[in-house]
Amino acid sequence: MHSSFKIFLKGIIDVSPLMIPVAPFGLIFGVLAIDIGFSPLETMGMSLIIFGGASQIVLLQLFSGGASSLVIISSVGAVNSRHLLYGAVVSEHLSDLKLIWKIIISYFLNDQAFAISNEYLKKNKNSNRYFHLVGGGATCWIVWQSTTLLGIILGSAIPEKLGLSFAVPLTFLALLVNDFRKFINVVVIIISGLVATLGYNYIPFKAYVIVAALAGLVTAIILTKKNKTK
């Protein structure tokens, strides 16, 4: 148990630097949700149940823009679909765990925890290595829930001149730094980003998130196949 606790603490320590941009990200969500018209209970419930910063922000943006329920659900599903890939990657390290532990870990499996713990899981083969993922994910959970609650409390009291909106792209840029080392990843990032930016005003039903994700996926498939043929 002592060893498991040490691994749990290591997960907390390793993921902590990525919490710097997450804190204002949570504040933004809490403030935006209240500003759009969600009640404090609805806002907090969304963070507790969904626990997905990017998808929650997308939901707020599409909801405030008047998008239909179908587009909102599809877009949030598309954004969250990356967790299927996360689960597939870490499943090989967790195959011996009981179902209850798999459920707990799947709830805590977010971008930051995956980015940090995936490397640890690959390098360490001890049976209790999954506590690293639990520690990282639990840290993200506490930071996200507490800053969401703080955003709800502060509401419109936060002045716009603070520029907290920078936290949203900054959070994901921090996760993408390592991906910039590979040419294919850079091309996919640029293509999907351009499609989302250009399609924001031109793609009907506010479906630019879905279209951008599909464009990035198609680009990745094409480039990967070409790379294999070489």
Long-range contacts (C-beta under 8 A, 24 or more apart in sequence): 3-126, 3-128, 4-128, 4-131, 5-131, 7-126, 7-128, 7-129, 7-131, 7-132, 7-135, 8-131, 8-132, 8-134, 8-135, 9-135, 10-120, 10-132, 10-135, 11-113, 11-116, 11-117, 11-120, 11-131, 11-132, 11-133, 11-134, 11-135, 11-136, 11-137, 11-138, 11-139, 12-135, 12-136, 12-138, 12-139, 14-116, 14-117, 14-120, 14-132, 14-136, 15-112, 15-113, 15-116, 15-117, 15-135, 15-136, 15-139, 15-140, 16-139, 18-112, 18-115, 18-116, 18-171, 18-174, 18-175, 19-112, 19-139, 19-140, 19-143, 21-167, 21-170, 21-171, 21-174, 22-53, 22-112, 22-140, 22-143, 22-144, 22-147, 22-167, 22-171, 23-143, 23-147, 23-167, 24-147, 24-164, 24-166, 24-167, 25-53, 25-57, 25-144, 25-147, 25-167, 25-168, 25-171, 26-53, 26-143, 26-144, 26-145, 26-146, 26-147, 26-148, 26-150, 26-151, 27-147, 27-148, 27-150, 27-151, 27-154, 27-158, 27-164, 27-167, 28-57, 28-151, 28-164, 28-165, 28-167, 28-168, 29-53, 29-56, 29-57, 29-60, 29-148, 29-151, 30-147, 30-148, 30-149, 30-150, 30-151, 30-152, 30-153, 30-154, 30-155, 31-151, 31-152, 31-154, 31-155, 31-156, 31-158, 31-164, 32-57, 32-60, 32-151, 33-60, 33-151, 33-152, 34-151, 34-152, 34-155, 34-156, 35-155, 35-156, 36-60, 36-63, 36-64, 40-152, 43-148, 43-152, 44-145, 44-148, 44-149, 44-152, 47-144, 47-145, 47-148, 48-145, 50-76, 51-107, 51-110, 51-141, 51-144, 52-79, 52-80, 52-83, 52-110, 53-110, 53-111, 53-144, 53-171, 54-79, 54-111, 54-172, 55-79, 55-80, 57-168, 58-209, 62-206, 62-209, 65-206, 66-206, 67-205, 67-206, 68-205, 71-205, 71-206, 71-207, 71-210, 74-207, 74-210, 75-206, 75-207, 75-209, 75-210, 78-209, 78-210, 78-213, 79-209, 79-213, 81-213, 82-111, 83-109, 83-110, 86-114, 89-114, 89-118, 90-114, 90-117, 90-118, 90-121, 90-133, 93-121, 93-122, 93-129, 93-130, 94-130, 96-127, 97-130, 101-130, 104-134, 105-130, 105-133, 105-134, 105-137, 107-137, 108-133, 108-134, 108-136, 108-137, 108-138, 108-140, 108-141, 109-133, 109-137, 110-137, 110-140, 111-171, 111-172, 111-175, 112-136, 112-140, 112-175, 113-137, 113-139, 113-140, 115-175, 115-178, 184-220, 184-223, 184-224, 184-227, 187-219, 187-223, 188-216, 188-219, 188-220, 188-223, 189-216, 191-215, 191-216, 191-219, 192-216, 192-219
